Amino acid sequence: MQLENRPPSAHRRALIIWLAIYPLVTLGQLLLRPLIGDLPIPVSTLVLTLLVVPVAVYLVVPALTRANVRLSAARSRRVRPARS
C-alpha cells in the first residue's frame, strides 16, 4: 500500500506549526528568562526567536509532519475497507 503524497491542509499545517512553536517558546522563556530577562523586549524576543525558529523548522515541525503522515495513514487504513 502506497501512502498518498499530499501535503496536509492549511488548517493541519497551522496546527502542526503551533504544536511546535508554543512549547518551544514557553520552554525558551523559562530557560532564558534568568539570562535575558533584563533586556528590552525586542532584544529578548530576538534572542528567543534566534533559538526557537531553527529548532522548530529543522527538528520539531518535520518530526510532527512525519507523525501526521503516519497517523493519517493509520486512520485511512481503519476507515477504508481492504480491497480484494
Buried (B, 14 or more C-beta within 10 A) or exposed (E): EEEEEEEBEEEEBEBBBEBBBEEBBEEBBEEBEEEBEEEEEEEBEEBBBEBBEEBBEEEBBEEBBEEBBEEBBEEEEEEEEEEE
